[in-house]
Amino acid sequence: MIAMQYSFVLPADYDMAIIDRRIRDRGPLLDGFPRLRFKAYLSARKQEASFASAENLYAPFYLWEEPQGIQDFLCSPGFAAVARDFGWPTVVTWIVWGAELGAPLADARFASRVVRPIAAYSDLAALREEAVAADLAAVREGAVAAVSGFDPARWAKVEFRLWREPPEAAEAQAYRVGHVSLPK
């Protein structure tokens, strides 16, 4: 499996209702997309008092069964429309170490993502074991889903979680989930 995310930083005064509407109207178009385990349509708001982000963001997160899914999506009219509307994003991918999918993913209302550097010459097998154990623990503690992986080009690891309730992780980038596209 491969995880993927791109993110658009929007102006501080951007009307985030535009993103909410886009997610509501276009989110279901990826339901049943081949090789997609899930796509979480994510947004974050700078001006939100109780759940603030450093920036306004539109930042979908994907979990793919195999690389062909990413290729098909990035070559699709849907991605061309996103790039036309918001610009050509940097697409970050992670080789998945673990993916625990708990309660119905459609129940997710919030997400958190932490990206940390991997120190040179780290024991990658041990890091993978820790990440998989953390994924299992997160689902036992209430996460709807937990995905971990690493990017060997940037030597970074990711911990991504979907939640029903707002996450408490202070160092995480927190998001609202507007829709989750799933296999049919």
N, C-alpha and C positions, 0 to 999 in steps of 0.2 A: 504494500500500500504506500501511497504518497500523499502527503498533506500539502496544501497550496494556499497562499493568501496574497492578495494585493490590497493596497490601501490608498485611498485618495484623501489627502488633507484638504479640507474645505475652509474657506475664509471664516473668521470668527463670527461675522454677522450673517453667515449663510442661513437661509431658511431651511432648516432640517426637515420640515414638513415635505419638502420636495423629495428627499431621500425616502421618507416614510411612504409616500405615495408610490414612488418607483418600486420599492420592495413589495408593497401590497399588489400593485398591478402586474409586475413582471416576475416576482418570485416564483409563482406556480409554474412558469414556463420551463423551469429546469426539473420539475418533478418527473422522475422516471428517466432522467438523462443517463445514457449507457455508461456503465463503469463507475457511477457516482454512488458512494456510500451515503454521503450527505453534503449539502451546502448550507451553511448558516449565513444568512444575510445579516450583517452586523453594522451597527452605527454607534457612534459615540458623540456626545454633545459637550462642548466647552462650557456653555452657559448653564448647564443643569446643576442645581445646587447640591442635591443629595448624591449624585452619581457622576460627578464631573470628570472630564477628560482634559488633558492638556490642550487638545485640539478637537475640532469637529472632524469626524472621520466617517467614511463609508469604506468598509473593509471586509468583504466576504471571505469566509474560510471554507475550504473544501477538503473532503477526504475522498480520495480516489482509490479504486480497487487496483488499478494498474496505469502505467504511463500513457497508454493509448487514450484514456479518458481525458487527460490534460490536453493532449494534442488535439483531440476532436473538439474540445471546448474552445481552446485558444484560436482555432481556425474557424469557429462558428460565427454566424451573423450576430448572435447574442453578445459575444465578447467584442466584436467589431463595434457594436452600438455603444457599449460601455466605454471603450477607448475613444470613440468619436465624441461622446458626451462629456467625459471627464479628463481625457488625456491618456497617454501611453504609459501604463503603470509598470513598475518593477514587480515582477512576479517572483515571490519567494517560495521555494519548495523545501520540504523536509522528508527524508526517508523515515518512514514510520517505524518506531520501536514498539509501540503498543497502542491499541485502540480498544477501549472498553466502552461498549454502548449499553447503557442501562435502560431506564424507564423510556417510554415513548419519546423519541427525539423531538417530536412536534410539541412536547410540553415545555421545551426550553424557551426561556424569556430573557436570559442573560448569558454572557460568556466572559471568560477571562483568558488572557494569553500572557505568558511570561516567556521571554527569550533571553537566554543566558549564554555567555561565551563558554566554550570548552577549552580548558587550559591545554597547552601543547603537551603531548605525550601522555595524555590521560588514558586510563584504562577504560576503553570504550565499552567493553563487555560489562564491566561493573556499572558504568553509567546507565547502560541499557537495562540491566536488572533493576536498578534503583528506580528508573523511570516507569517500568512496567508495574512495579510494586506500588508506586505513587498513583498510577492510573487506577489500579484496583481499589486502593484506599479511597481515592476521590469519589468513585462510584458508590462505595459502601457508605461514605459520609454524605451522600445526597446529590452528587453530580449526575446529570442526565447522561453525560458522555465525557470521556477523558481520552485525549490523544497526546502522545509524546513522540518526538522524533528528533533527528539531527540533520544539520546542513553541513556536509563535509567541505563545501567550497568556502564557507565563512566560519567554520568551526564554531557552530552555535547549536544549542538544543532548545526545543520549544516544549512548553506544557500548555495545552489548550483544553479548556473545560467548558461544557454547557451546563447551565443551572436553571432551576425553576425560580430561585430567589437571588437577589443581588449577592455577588461573591464578596468575601471579606479580605481577600489577599491584597495587601497594601501596595506591593510592588508590581502587581499585574496591571496590564491595560484591560480595563473593563468595557464591555459593550452591551448594548441592547440587541436582542435577537428579534428581527421583524418577521422572519419566515424561515423554515427549515425545509429544503427540498430533499426528498427521499426517493429511493427506488420504488417502482410500482410493484 
